[in-house]
Structures are given as C-alpha cells and as structure tokens.
Amino acid sequence: MLCHTCYKSPCDCRCPHAPPAMAVHHCQYCDDSIRVGEQYVEICGEHYHTGCLELLDSGEWLALLELSSETAEPPDEGGWTP
C-alpha cells in the first residue's frame, strides 16, 4: 500500500511517516543518537555530532582532547629578556 504523503512503499526517508533511521552511535555531548546519514566525529573513542562540536568553547575542547592550558611565567634570571 502506498503512503498517502510520499506515494511510496516503503516511505521515502524524508516522509514524516517514515520510521527513524537506525542509530549507530551515541553523541557524548547532546546525549542523542547518531543515526545513519548524520555527520559525526570520533575523538578518543567517543562519538559527537559535528554540529555539537561547533558549540564547544575552548575550555571544553581542551578537556575533550585531554589537554591543559598553562600560564606564562617570567623566566628565571639569565633567561630570555625582551
């Protein structure tokens, strides 16, 4: 039987009556499924939607990549001078 919206059987993936795409991963940022056809990135064994990564600030990126920032200190005597 054809769908009365998309006129296909089974429904076209863009049809509101189509079943959701199969989940293949889980986004560590938004806690939602990453489904077939969605863009994602794997970082340190964890998966993230590419759109979610655009929301991270610099501190979150450093934590995600297991990096830390440092504060510059003046050099000891005999070190670099301007």
C-alpha positions as a Markdown table, in Angstrom:
| # | Residue | x | y | z |
|---|---|---|---|---|
| 1 | Met | 0.0 | 0.0 | 0.0 |
| 2 | Leu | 1.4 | 3.4 | -1.0 |
| 3 | Cys | 1.8 | 6.2 | 1.6 |
| 4 | His | -0.7 | 9.0 | 1.1 |
| 5 | Thr | 2.0 | 11.6 | 1.7 |
| 6 | Cys | 5.1 | 10.5 | -0.2 |
| 7 | Tyr | 3.3 | 8.0 | -2.6 |
| 8 | Lys | 6.0 | 5.3 | -1.9 |
| 9 | Ser | 6.1 | 2.0 | -0.3 |
| 10 | Pro | 8.1 | 1.8 | 1.9 |
| 11 | Cys | 8.1 | 5.6 | 2.7 |
| 12 | Asp | 10.8 | 7.8 | 1.5 |
| 13 | Cys | 13.3 | 8.7 | 4.3 |
| 14 | Arg | 12.1 | 12.4 | 4.0 |
| 15 | Cys | 8.5 | 11.4 | 4.6 |
| 16 | Pro | 7.1 | 12.3 | 8.1 |
| 17 | His | 5.6 | 8.8 | 8.2 |
| 18 | Ala | 9.0 | 7.1 | 7.6 |
| 19 | Pro | 10.5 | 5.2 | 10.6 |
| 20 | Pro | 13.5 | 7.0 | 12.1 |
| 21 | Ala | 16.9 | 6.0 | 10.7 |
| 22 | Met | 18.8 | 3.4 | 12.6 |
| 23 | Ala | 21.0 | 4.7 | 15.4 |
| 24 | Val | 24.7 | 3.7 | 15.0 |
| 25 | His | 26.4 | 5.7 | 17.8 |
| 26 | His | 25.5 | 7.9 | 20.8 |
| 27 | Cys | 26.7 | 11.6 | 21.0 |
| 28 | Gln | 28.6 | 12.3 | 24.2 |
| 29 | Tyr | 27.7 | 16.0 | 24.1 |
| 30 | Cys | 23.9 | 16.1 | 23.5 |
| 31 | Asp | 23.1 | 12.5 | 24.7 |
| 32 | Asp | 21.2 | 11.8 | 21.5 |
| 33 | Ser | 21.6 | 9.1 | 18.9 |
| 34 | Ile | 23.8 | 9.5 | 15.9 |
| 35 | Arg | 21.7 | 8.0 | 13.1 |
| 36 | Val | 22.5 | 6.6 | 9.7 |
| 37 | Gly | 23.2 | 9.5 | 7.3 |
| 38 | Glu | 24.3 | 12.0 | 10.1 |
| 39 | Gln | 27.8 | 13.5 | 10.2 |
| 40 | Tyr | 29.8 | 12.7 | 13.3 |
| 41 | Val | 33.4 | 12.7 | 14.6 |
| 42 | Glu | 35.1 | 10.1 | 16.8 |
| 43 | Ile | 37.5 | 11.7 | 19.3 |
| 44 | Cys | 39.4 | 9.5 | 21.9 |
| 45 | Gly | 36.9 | 6.7 | 21.3 |
| 46 | Glu | 33.8 | 8.8 | 21.8 |
| 47 | His | 31.3 | 10.0 | 19.2 |
| 48 | Tyr | 30.0 | 13.5 | 18.6 |
| 49 | His | 27.6 | 15.1 | 16.1 |
| 50 | Thr | 29.7 | 17.6 | 14.1 |
| 51 | Gly | 27.1 | 20.2 | 14.9 |
| 52 | Cys | 27.6 | 19.6 | 18.6 |
| 53 | Leu | 31.3 | 20.2 | 18.3 |
| 54 | Glu | 30.6 | 23.6 | 16.9 |
| 55 | Leu | 29.0 | 24.5 | 20.3 |
| 56 | Leu | 32.2 | 23.8 | 22.4 |
| 57 | Asp | 34.2 | 26.6 | 23.8 |
| 58 | Ser | 38.0 | 26.5 | 24.1 |
| 59 | Gly | 37.9 | 25.0 | 27.7 |
| 60 | Glu | 35.6 | 22.2 | 26.6 |
| 61 | Trp | 37.9 | 21.5 | 23.6 |
| 62 | Leu | 40.9 | 21.3 | 25.9 |
| 63 | Ala | 39.1 | 18.9 | 28.2 |
| 64 | Leu | 37.8 | 16.8 | 25.3 |
| 65 | Leu | 41.3 | 16.4 | 23.9 |
| 66 | Glu | 42.8 | 15.9 | 27.4 |
| 67 | Leu | 45.0 | 19.0 | 27.1 |
| 68 | Ser | 45.6 | 21.7 | 29.7 |
| 69 | Ser | 46.4 | 25.3 | 29.4 |
| 70 | Glu | 49.3 | 26.9 | 31.2 |
| 71 | Thr | 50.0 | 30.4 | 32.5 |
| 72 | Ala | 53.2 | 32.0 | 31.2 |
| 73 | Glu | 55.6 | 32.9 | 34.0 |
| 74 | Pro | 58.6 | 35.3 | 33.9 |
| 75 | Pro | 61.9 | 33.5 | 33.1 |
| 76 | Asp | 64.4 | 32.8 | 35.8 |
| 77 | Glu | 67.5 | 35.1 | 35.9 |
| 78 | Gly | 69.7 | 34.6 | 32.9 |
| 79 | Gly | 66.7 | 33.6 | 30.9 |
| 80 | Trp | 65.0 | 35.3 | 28.0 |
| 81 | Thr | 64.6 | 39.1 | 28.2 |
| 82 | Pro | 62.8 | 41.4 | 25.7 |
